[in-house]
Amino acid sequence: MHVQGKDTGSIADVSPDELMTAVERIVRHIRHSATAGGLSTAASSALGRLGREGPQRLSELARAEGVSQPNMTQLVTRMERADLVRRTADRSDGRGVLVEATGTGLDLFRRRRAERTRALRELLAELSGPERQAVGVALPALARAIHDRQARS
């Protein structure tokens, strides 16, 4: 593994600080690669969640995105005006309201995801076979750890 100018033989040689720097660079690169629709980071994240997980109550969406309900309300209102999301009645609870991506929103979600996928594919193409294999094991393992941690919460 090559990290900050040194050739290391194992992950044990890479400090958590170096890993954090790498994660931040990767996330920033991938996030900046998605330009379709000119969305803010918050709008892109919320639309992505709705695209992957389907309709959600506004309070659930705010909690999942780590923002206050008033901030999510403002964001959803702006996204409604752009025809990316709509509010619908919750059929399981007539008093509740769900936020769901519109067809336009889903199309934009798919285009942005394709842009991010292409950026990641280009990065992976620059790696050696063993490096690609390591990434193919490490990233799903980290995603699984996150999922497991969230399930315990």
VEXDREN-2710 file (C-alpha; in Angstrom, 1 decimal):
% VEXDREN-2710
k/r/px/py/pz
1/MET/0.0/0.0/0.0
2/HIS/1.3/3.4/-0.9
3/VAL/0.5/6.2/1.6
4/GLN/2.0/9.6/1.7
5/GLY/5.2/8.7/0.0
6/LYS/6.0/5.5/1.8
7/ASP/5.5/2.0/0.5
8/THR/4.0/-0.1/3.3
9/GLY/3.5/-3.8/3.4
10/SER/0.4/-4.0/5.6
11/ILE/-2.5/-1.9/6.9
12/ALA/-0.9/-2.1/10.3
13/ASP/1.7/0.4/9.0
14/VAL/-1.0/3.0/8.2
15/SER/-2.1/5.2/11.1
16/PRO/-5.8/6.0/11.7
17/ASP/-4.9/9.6/10.9
18/GLU/-3.6/8.7/7.5
19/LEU/-6.7/6.5/6.8
20/MET/-8.9/9.4/7.9
21/THR/-7.1/11.7/5.5
22/ALA/-7.6/9.2/2.7
23/VAL/-11.3/8.8/3.4
24/GLU/-11.8/12.6/3.4
25/ARG/-10.0/12.9/0.1
26/ILE/-12.0/10.1/-1.5
27/VAL/-15.3/11.4/-0.2
28/ARG/-14.5/15.0/-1.4
29/HIS/-13.4/13.7/-4.8
30/ILE/-16.5/11.5/-5.4
31/ARG/-18.8/14.2/-4.0
32/HIS/-17.4/16.9/-6.3
33/SER/-17.7/14.5/-9.3
34/ALA/-21.5/14.7/-9.2
35/THR/-22.5/17.9/-10.8
36/ALA/-25.9/17.1/-12.4
37/GLY/-28.6/19.4/-11.1
38/GLY/-26.2/21.7/-9.2
39/LEU/-27.5/20.4/-5.8
40/SER/-26.1/21.4/-2.5
41/THR/-24.5/18.6/-0.4
42/ALA/-27.5/18.5/1.9
43/ALA/-30.0/18.3/-1.0
44/SER/-27.9/15.6/-2.7
45/SER/-27.7/13.6/0.4
46/ALA/-31.4/13.8/1.2
47/LEU/-32.3/13.0/-2.4
48/GLY/-29.9/10.1/-2.4
49/ARG/-31.5/8.7/0.7
50/LEU/-35.0/9.0/-0.7
51/GLY/-33.8/7.4/-4.0
52/ARG/-32.2/4.4/-2.2
53/GLU/-34.7/3.9/0.7
54/GLY/-37.9/5.3/-0.6
55/PRO/-40.5/7.7/1.0
56/GLN/-39.8/8.8/4.6
57/ARG/-41.5/10.9/7.2
58/LEU/-39.8/14.3/7.3
59/SER/-38.8/13.7/11.0
60/GLU/-37.1/10.4/10.0
61/LEU/-35.3/12.0/7.1
62/ALA/-34.1/14.8/9.3
63/ARG/-32.8/12.4/11.9
64/ALA/-31.2/10.1/9.3
65/GLU/-29.5/13.2/7.7
66/GLY/-28.4/14.6/11.1
67/VAL/-30.2/17.9/10.8
68/SER/-33.0/19.6/12.7
69/GLN/-36.5/19.1/11.6
70/PRO/-36.9/22.9/10.8
71/ASN/-33.8/22.7/8.6
72/MET/-35.1/19.6/6.8
73/THR/-38.5/21.3/6.3
74/GLN/-36.8/24.2/4.6
75/LEU/-34.7/21.9/2.4
76/VAL/-37.7/19.8/1.4
77/THR/-39.6/23.0/0.5
78/ARG/-36.8/24.1/-1.8
79/MET/-36.6/20.6/-3.3
80/GLU/-40.4/20.6/-3.8
81/ARG/-40.1/23.9/-5.7
82/ALA/-37.5/22.3/-8.0
83/ASP/-39.9/19.3/-8.5
84/LEU/-37.4/16.9/-7.0
85/VAL/-39.6/15.7/-4.1
86/ARG/-43.2/15.8/-3.1
87/ARG/-45.1/15.4/0.2
88/THR/-47.8/12.7/0.2
89/ALA/-50.2/11.3/2.8
90/ASP/-48.9/8.4/4.9
91/ARG/-51.4/5.6/4.1
92/SER/-50.5/3.8/7.3
93/ASP/-51.3/7.0/9.4
94/GLY/-53.7/9.5/7.9
95/ARG/-52.2/12.3/10.0
96/GLY/-48.6/11.7/8.8
97/VAL/-46.9/13.0/5.7
98/LEU/-44.2/11.3/3.7
99/VAL/-41.5/12.9/1.6
100/GLU/-40.8/11.0/-1.7
101/ALA/-38.6/11.6/-4.7
102/THR/-40.5/12.6/-7.9
103/GLY/-39.7/11.1/-11.2
104/THR/-37.5/14.1/-11.9
105/GLY/-35.8/13.7/-8.5
106/LEU/-35.2/10.0/-9.2
107/ASP/-33.8/10.7/-12.6
108/LEU/-31.4/13.3/-11.1
109/PHE/-30.5/10.8/-8.3
110/ARG/-29.6/8.2/-10.9
111/ARG/-27.5/10.7/-13.0
112/ARG/-25.6/11.9/-10.0
113/ARG/-25.0/8.3/-8.9
114/ALA/-23.7/7.4/-12.3
115/GLU/-21.3/10.4/-12.2
116/ARG/-20.0/9.3/-8.8
117/THR/-19.7/5.7/-10.0
118/ARG/-17.7/6.8/-13.0
119/ALA/-15.4/8.8/-10.8
120/LEU/-14.8/5.8/-8.6
121/ARG/-14.3/3.5/-11.6
122/GLU/-11.6/5.9/-12.9
123/LEU/-9.8/5.9/-9.5
124/LEU/-9.9/2.1/-9.3
125/ALA/-8.5/1.9/-12.8
126/GLU/-5.4/3.7/-11.5
127/LEU/-4.8/1.0/-8.9
128/SER/-2.8/-2.2/-9.1
129/GLY/-4.8/-5.5/-9.0
130/PRO/-3.9/-6.2/-5.3
131/GLU/-4.9/-2.6/-4.4
132/ARG/-8.3/-3.0/-6.2
133/GLN/-8.8/-6.3/-4.4
134/ALA/-8.0/-4.7/-1.1
135/VAL/-10.5/-1.8/-1.8
136/GLY/-13.1/-4.4/-2.8
137/VAL/-12.8/-6.1/0.5
138/ALA/-12.3/-3.1/2.8
139/LEU/-15.1/-0.8/1.6
140/PRO/-17.9/-3.4/1.9
141/ALA/-16.5/-4.4/5.3
142/LEU/-16.6/-0.8/6.5
143/ALA/-20.2/-0.4/5.1
144/ARG/-21.2/-3.5/6.9
145/ALA/-19.7/-2.3/10.2
146/ILE/-21.6/1.0/9.8
147/HIS/-24.8/-0.9/9.1
148/ASP/-24.3/-3.1/12.2
149/ARG/-23.6/-0.1/14.4
150/GLN/-26.7/1.7/13.2
151/ALA/-28.8/-1.5/13.8
152/ARG/-27.6/-1.6/17.4
153/SER/-28.5/2.0/18.0
END
